[in-house]
Amino acid sequence: MCGIVGYLGNRNAAPVLFEGLKKLEYRGYDSAGIAVMERGAFSVVRRAGRVSELGGAVSLGGKCGIGHTRWATHGAPVERNAHPHCYKRFAVVHNGIIENEHLLREECRARGEAFSSDTDSEVIAHLLEQDYEGDLLGALRKTASRLVGSYAVAVLCLDEPDVIALARRASPLVVGVGEGELFAASDVPAIAAAGVRVYALEEGEFALLRREGASFYAADGSPVRKEPVAYDLEDDVPEKKGYRHFMEKEMAEIPLVLSRSASVGELAALAPSLCGVERVQIVACGTAYHSGLCAKRAFEALARVPTEVTVASEYRYGDPIVPPHTLAIAVSQSGETADTLAAAELARGRGALLLAVTNVRYSSLTALADFSLFTQAGREIAVAATKSFNAQLMLLYRLAEALAEAKGKKIHAGALDFIPRLAEEAARAGGKVRGWVPHFLGARAAFFLGRGADYCAALEGSLKLKEISYLPSEGYAAGELKHGTLALVDRTTPVVAVLTDRALAEKTFNAVHETYARGAKVFLVTTLPEYAERDEVVSSVLLPECDPLFSPVLSVLPLQALAYYVSIARGNDPDKPRNLAKSVTVE
């Protein structure tokens, strides 16, 4: 969602804030803004569009300031809705959503106060002005107690120059401490640098950044001691390194990421707890949900443990039944996905053992979970997930093997060890999809088909295409084609079939026949050479053979590449698709 930054130090704040916002642009790019304290007043620059539109703001003076890059919730993505929002003595930037904004706004209006934007965030500045009695931390605590929803907030107050106040609830916020300067941000990349120590605010905490240093406070206002979080400077300050887009770079990193995720020390600590597991419930959203669907098949096939996979937003409102001895697995790349956090908290509250699968060690999900497994994918900047999906799969497959061993089941040990090498071969073979692109440019929709694990890969391939190419696309179980979807297939419809399981191959190919007979152009991703040259197929990608249970970790590679190339051909930015943000921290 939105990204916030703050700076207090000896340098001019505006250039530092501008650079930090550029590193957070994956979190929101509808509009952006900067506010600095300068000669007893706020100097504010706000612009609709990308962070680059703020280039003129770097000339602002002042050593203390805050900045924001927005993903619109309340109010259109126009300049007057861009942050920071100022009201009298206060300037505010906010990531999250204030669910009782309407009531609070009406209360402010009843006092004769006027609003200059349509955002929920502006009400925070109004409340601070009302609550301030010479104590910035006290005012922020009082205001925060009235807010329903989620927030990471950074505040400037003209009565307390050279101070930045921070508050966090259900939205990430970190503080950086360097030599003679202090930083705040929604995520580490904005502040990561040599010599900067990073501290993560926990749920309900506050912080004050002052010349003498950073102070942290619990919800009741009592001081809190913190230890810095570890971060990898190379991972947390990523560069494109010659690639045209971050998505292209991140797809190229998948074999290495799979090697990292194939060896997970945390599994050893979890092993004793797996023996008593009788049921698995997986909650996740988007791409992470698809990794859960893949994992379900592995858990049930290898460990013979009943497994449910539920979209987190449905789980949290569905009054779920959580039987004794349930292992709940919450999967989230960022560890900050609002619906996944709420679902995970609900499952744990009903007695489940909670396991987090995430890429961020200092995330909210990590703090909530009984155990955590880390994908070690490195920082992923492109909004559309690629390497994080493959890393989640590898980790979940390893977990399925560990659960099977804990249950005394026999498995084909070592099957996953070859996956990183096979992924290199699959990535090379997947380059062939560049030739498919012209068939997708004139299409009005696209369909992806598969059975079993191939159906899970089809779902993720379809999601990638619609996310970044904006071409309507759906993934279907091949056997469901005749139950409505076939009505949409005609000569303008490219169909991608995924075929890696020999036991299901002929059944899946029946669906190929049906689409071909209606004029569709059929493309195939397969591990089976005898199908690759069939007359019904316009073109195919032949992948190295692996256990069909684990095949999505390979078959998704050409599907990711297809989405990338179609996106570029349609003139889109694959790193920053419209209307989407990397971390969904609001409902």
Helices and strands as residue ranges (DSSP letters): E 3-8, H 13-23, G 25-27, E 31-38, E 41-48, G 51-59, E 64-70, G 79-81, E 85-87, E 90-98, H 101-110, H 122-131, H 136-144, E 149-157, E 163-169, E 174-178, E 181-185, G 188-190, E 197-200, E 206-210, E 213-217, E 223-224, H 233-236, H 246-252, H 254-261, H 266-274, E 279-284, H 286-298, I 299-303, E 307-311, H 312-315, E 326-332, H 338-349, E 353-358, H 364-368, E 371-374, H 387-406, H 419-430, G 431-436, H 437-441, E 446-450, H 453-469, E 473-477, G 478-480, G 485-488, E 494-499, G 502-504, H 505-516, E 521-526, H 529-532, E 537-542, G 548-550, H 552-569
